[in-house]
Amino acid sequence: MDDKAPLFDLKDQPPVIQLFASVLVVILAGTLLFYLFVFSGSLIFGTDMSEMLSIPSANASLREMSILKFIQVSQQITLFLIPAFVISILLRKRKESFLRIKKLPGTIPVFMVIILALLIIPVTSYIGILNSKMDLPAWLSGVEEWIRTKEDNATAMMGLLIKSPGIGVLIINIFILAVIPSIAEEMLFRGVLQQILCRIFRSGHAGIWITAIIFSTIHFQFFGFLPRLMLGLTFGYLYFWSGNLWLPVIAHFINNAIPVVISYFVDWEELGAKASGLVEKQILLPLVPALLSVVFYYYFWREHKKNLLGET
């Protein structure tokens, strides 16, 4: 018996239809799964869903901290990781990995990515401090107040999540705040969204920039918009130049893991105050890593050009 072609094969649809279907998967399936996770968590922790979704106070109990970390993991898995896998399966062609995760990168590219990720941390920190000093016009005072409230809530939540009273908690925090987000977010944003947008606009640069803007906006921390935009561009170009999703995953992991490790030795609020003060006193401090990072960007761009020439 001959196999019949499916009535609707997403991989053969125009990129705009693929984008629309992907957004539906994230919004509908992701949201449904998230609330199923929250409901399951309410049964596990013996509480109601409203407490599950509330941000605990600064002196949160161990139980409240556990709930907060459960929600953090649930968001990453249900809104990013699972939708990315579902979409990649729908868009995958025979014997081809849509996400490009089957092949592991070589030792040299991994080493170069690690150094690049370390170099851009002081650069994004500097940009973030400048971004945080942004003042909106008086007629947008209500918007600015809303943005600062969202920023304060995000900072407070991160301060709770990042606390590491022991080495065991530190390892858990690295897994929750660095391992899972780096894999889940890169699979959805670079692995799925960027590829589709590149096809829609028929331009790698357009796809990378639009994805980076969405990536930064979706965090709802607008006084940290510019540093996240730079990170999104870095992850996007790493994926575009290398064709391997694991390189931006590694860069993303390092960017998230470094603050978690440092906060194990220095208080989170104290760390932010020290970084802000240092940048204000040493304005040229990020200049050296910024210039050095250009060398590493050039390396990946050159390898990309070599691969293109090898294919012709």
Rosetta blueprint (number, residue, H / E / L):
1 M L
2 D L
3 D L
4 K L
5 A L
6 P L
7 L L
8 F L
9 D L
10 L H
11 K H
12 D H
13 Q L
14 P L
15 P H
16 V H
17 I H
18 Q H
19 L H
20 F H
21 A H
22 S H
23 V H
24 L H
25 V H
26 V H
27 I H
28 L H
29 A H
30 G H
31 T H
32 L H
33 L H
34 F H
35 Y H
36 L H
37 F H
38 V H
39 F H
40 S H
41 G H
42 S H
43 L H
44 I H
45 F H
46 G L
47 T L
48 D L
49 M H
50 S H
51 E H
52 M H
53 L L
54 S L
55 I L
56 P L
57 S L
58 A L
59 N L
60 A L
61 S L
62 L H
63 R H
64 E H
65 M H
66 S H
67 I H
68 L H
69 K H
70 F H
71 I H
72 Q H
73 V H
74 S H
75 Q H
76 Q H
77 I H
78 T H
79 L H
80 F H
81 L H
82 I H
83 P H
84 A H
85 F H
86 V H
87 I H
88 S H
89 I H
90 L H
91 L H
92 R L
93 K L
94 R L
95 K L
96 E L
97 S L
98 F L
99 L L
100 R L
101 I L
102 K L
103 K L
104 L L
105 P L
106 G L
107 T H
108 I H
109 P H
110 V H
111 F H
112 M H
113 V H
114 I H
115 I H
116 L H
117 A H
118 L H
119 L H
120 I H
121 I H
122 P H
123 V H
124 T H
125 S H
126 Y H
127 I H
128 G H
129 I H
130 L H
131 N H
132 S H
133 K L
134 M L
135 D L
136 L L
137 P L
138 A H
139 W H
140 L H
141 S H
142 G H
143 V H
144 E H
145 E H
146 W H
147 I H
148 R H
149 T H
150 K H
151 E H
152 D H
153 N H
154 A H
155 T H
156 A H
157 M H
158 M H
159 G H
160 L H
161 L H
162 I H
163 K L
164 S L
165 P L
166 G L
167 I H
168 G H
169 V H
170 L H
171 I H
172 I H
173 N H
174 I H
175 F H
176 I H
177 L H
178 A H
179 V H
180 I H
181 P H
182 S H
183 I H
184 A H
185 E H
186 E H
187 M H
188 L H
189 F H
190 R H
191 G H
192 V H
193 L H
194 Q H
195 Q H
196 I H
197 L H
198 C H
199 R H
200 I H
201 F H
202 R L
203 S L
204 G H
205 H H
206 A H
207 G H
208 I H
209 W H
210 I H
211 T H
212 A H
213 I H
214 I H
215 F H
216 S H
217 T H
218 I L
219 H L
220 F L
221 Q L
222 F H
223 F H
224 G H
225 F H
226 L H
227 P H
228 R H
229 L H
230 M H
231 L H
232 G H
233 L H
234 T H
235 F H
236 G H
237 Y H
238 L H
239 Y H
240 F H
241 W H
242 S H
243 G L
244 N L
245 L L
246 W H
247 L H
248 P H
249 V H
250 I H
251 A H
252 H H
253 F H
254 I H
255 N H
256 N H
257 A H
258 I H
259 P H
260 V H
261 V H
262 I H
263 S H
264 Y H
265 F H
266 V L
267 D L
268 W H
269 E H
270 E H
271 L H
272 G H
273 A H
274 K H
275 A H
276 S H
277 G H
278 L H
279 V H
280 E H
281 K H
282 Q L
283 I L
284 L L
285 L L
286 P L
287 L H
288 V H
289 P H
290 A H
291 L H
292 L H
293 S H
294 V H
295 V H
296 F H
297 Y H
298 Y H
299 Y H
300 F H
301 W H
302 R H
303 E H
304 H H
305 K H
306 K H
307 N H
308 L H
309 L H
310 G H
311 E H
312 T L
